[in-house]
Amino acid sequence: MRIAITGGSGFIGNALAQYLLDRDDEVWIVSRSTGRVEQKHPKLHVITWEDMASKPERLEGVDAIVNLAGESINQRWTDDAKERILKSRLDAADRIAKLVRALQRKPAVVVNASGISIYGISETATFDENSPAHITDYLASVVEKWEKAADAIEVPRLVKLRVGLVLGNEEGAFPKMAMPYRFFGGGRVGSGKQWISWIHLEDMVRLITFCIDNKLIEGPVNASAPEPVTNDHFGRAIGRTMGRPHWFPVPAFLMKALFGELSVLLLEGQRGVPRKAMDAGFKFLYPDIDSAMRNLLGK
């Protein structure tokens, strides 16, 4: 297959591109600069967003587009940062919609990244793809607008991949979350009762590929493991695997003082389950947190 990835030079995009190349697909990465990606594979091509807009014919014949583009949410949420976070996502969806309209042969599917935070915050409810959106905070509102922008992409099949916390050793939030345990300072954050809907990076790229290949999958898809855990359970799993104590709680007021509104990512959450993927037959390599930790942190 010929697959284009916007945001392909990022954490998930890099891993996805390598996975697709390993299975002999042809991959086009759309990035702000061609210098951001090492082009060492004969089936890997890199173009800029400007080239995509001015020369859409370069992507003529792509079978699928995966949109992972968007400014990182892992920064203090000032008013300017909030505007950039939202605008980057809406702009990416709009550019892809314009590209699709310009192509003679439309891609069969677009997989557009989204966020599991669209379900809102709860310590008791469980959310699958049939659960309604519940806009309780800034991040949920971003996801709602992001998905609405994706609806303008005119393809036969649109998948809205509602991504949870992606666990990998090289980038993302997980290395920072595990760091205190390396220095014997790990513990729950806040109450520890908040849910974390997580997914291993390997399962993330496998699920994206599964959504591309499976013609029956469309609409919202929760990209999270079958067994979400509380923050306290998550930390204890890190400690067990590393042979470190889980004893040093971080109070909520300190997180709010340090990170401002961004602290919502660690202090609040939702329990999402990947009902649609499991019903379609997707098999997780790391369905539970202990198997994921053994892979990421085991000796």
N, C-alpha and C positions, 0 to 999 in steps of 0.2 A: 504493500500500500504506500501511497504518498501522503504524508501527514505533516501539517504545518503546526508549529507551536509558538504562540505569542507568549512572551515572558519566558522563553526557553533557556535563558542564561541564568535563571534563578535556581533556588534550592530544589524544588520539585521538577522544574523544567529540565535541568541537567540530568537528573536521574531518569526521567521519562525518555529523553532523547537517546540516552545510552541503551535503555531497555529496548526501544524500538529498533535501533540500529543492530542490536544483537539478534533480533529476530528477522533481520534482513529487510526492514522497511526503509524507504527513502524519507529523510527528515529535512524539513525546512524550518529553521529557527528565525523568528522575527524578533529583532532586538534594536535597542536605540543605536548601537554601534556594532559594526561587524567585528571590531577588535575585541569584543567582550567574550567571544567564543572561539576556542581552538578548533580549526577545521582540519582534522587529521583523518577523516574518514571519507572514502569516495562517495558515499551516499548521504553525506551531511552537507547542507547548504545553509548559508546565512545571508539574510537581507535585512535592511533597516525598515523601520516603520515608514519612512519617507519613500523608499523604493516601492514598498507595498502599495502606497497610495498613488504614486505617479506611474507605476508600471505593474498594474494588477495582473497583467498577462503572465508575469513570471510565476504566478501561483496557479495558472490555468491547469486544471486536471488534478488538483489535490483531492484526495478522497475524504479527508477529515481535517478539521481545525480544532486544536485544543487551546483555549484561551486561559492562560495563567497570569496574565499581566495585571499589575496593580502595585501601587506604592505599599511598602511594608507597614503593617499596623503596629510593629514593635518599636514604637517611638512615643515620646510624650505627646498626648493629644492636645496640642495648642489649637487655637482656632484655625491657624494657617495649615497645620498638619491635617486636621480634619477635612479641610477643603481639598487638600492634595490627595488624601486617601480616597475620597469619594470621586473626585474628578478623574483620577487616573483610571478608575474602573469603568466609569461611564464612557470616557473617551475611547478606551480599548474596545468596548462592546460596539460603540458607534463605528469605529474604523473597520471592524470586522463585518458589520452589516453593510457598509459601503463597498467593501471588497467583494462580498458575496454577490451583491447586485451587479457589480462590474464583470463578473466572470461569466463566460458563455456556458461552461459546464459547472454547475454548482456542486460543492462538496455534499456528500450524503449526510454528514453529521457534523455538528459543532458541539464540543464538550466545553461548557463555560463554567469556570470555577465560581463558586459561591461560598456561603458560609453557614455552618450549622447553627450559628447564633440567631438565625432568623426566627427560631421557635421561641425566643425570649428566655428569661431566667427562671429556673425552678429547681428546688431541691427534692421535689416529690414526683413530678410528672415524668413520663417517658414519651419521647417524640419519635415518630417515624415519618415517612414521606407524606402520609395522609393528614398529618397534624397541621393545623392552620398556623400561619405566621402570627407572631405575637410581638409587636414592636415595643419593647420595654426600655431600650437603651440605644445609644448612638450606633453601635456596631450592627444591631438588628436593623436599624433604619438604612444603613449603608447597603446591607445585603438585599433588602427589599427593593431599593432603587436599582441596584446592580442587576437583579434578576429581571426587573421590568425593562431595563435597557437591552438585555439579552433577547427578550421576546421580539425585538425588531429585526433579529437576524433571520432571514428568510431561507431556511433550509428544511429538507424533508424531516429531519430529526434533530431536536435540540435537547441536550442533556444539561441540567443545572446541577453541578456537583457540589453539594453542600459539605464543605471540608471541615473536619475537626482539627485537633492538634496533631500535626504530623511529626512523628518521632524519627530522627536520624542523628547520627553522630557528628556530621560535618557542619551542618548549618541548622537554622531554625531555633526554636526556643529550648529544645531539650538539653543541649550541652550546658546552658545557663541554669536550667532547673536541677541538673545533676551535680553541678559544681560544688555547692555547699557540702554535699555528702563526702566529696573527696577530702574535705578538710574537717570532717567529723562535726559539721554544723547543720546537718539537714533536719527538717521537721515539717510539720503541717504549716500551711499558710492560712491565716485567718481561722475560721471555725474548722476547716478541714472537711466539712460536709458538702462543699460545692462539687458538682459533678464535672468530670473531664471526659469529653468524647474525643478519643484519640485514635490514631491509626499509624501503623509502622510505614515508613517510607516505601519499602518494597511492596507492601499491599496497596499503597496509594497508586503507584505507577501501574501495577497489575490491574487495579480497578478501573483506572482511566482507559487502559487498553481494552478491558472487558466491555466497557461502555461503547467504545468505538466499534468493536467487532460484533456485539450482540444487537441485532436490528430491532429487537423488541423492547429495548430499553430507551425511554425518553422521559423528559420532565425531570422533576427533582429526584436526586439520588444522594442519600446520606453517605458520605465518605468517612466512615468511622468504624472502628472494630465492633464486633458483636457484644463485647462486654465492657461498657464504660465503667469507670471507677471514680470514687471520691478522691479529692485531693489528698486526704490522709492515706488512703489505700495506695495511691500512686507513689507517694513518698516512701511508704513502707516497702514497696516493691523495689525501689531503687536501693534502699538501705540493705535489704536482704541480699540482693544480687552483688552489691559491692562489699558486703561484710562491714557495713557502717551503721552507727546508731541512727535512729529516727527519734530525736528527742528535743530539738531546739525549735519551738514554735515561733513563727513570725507573726506578730499581731497585725490585725487589719489596719489599724490607724497608721502604723509605720509604712505599710505598703502604699496607702493613700498619700502619705506625706512624700514618699520617694517618687512615686510614679503618677500621681494625680489620677485623672479619669482612666488612664491606661490600666490601673490596678484592677479594673473590672474583669480583665482577662484571667486573673489569678484568684480573685475573691468570689466570683460568681460564675455560674455555668448552667449547662443543661444536659440531660441524659438522652442522647440521641442514639438510635439503633438503625443499622443498615438493612431495613426490611426488604426493600426492592432488590438490592444486590443479592441477598441470600435467597429470596424467592426465585430469582433468575438462575441460581446455581453457582454463584461465585463462592469460591473456597478461600478463606483467609489463611495465610501462612502463619500469622500471629494473631489468633483470635482473642487471647487473654493477655493481661499485662505482664504476667510472669514470663511467658514465652518471649514476649518482645524485649523485656529487660535482659533476659539471658543472651539474646542475640546481640543487643547493643552494648551491654556492659560485662558480659561473662568473659572469663579469662580465655 
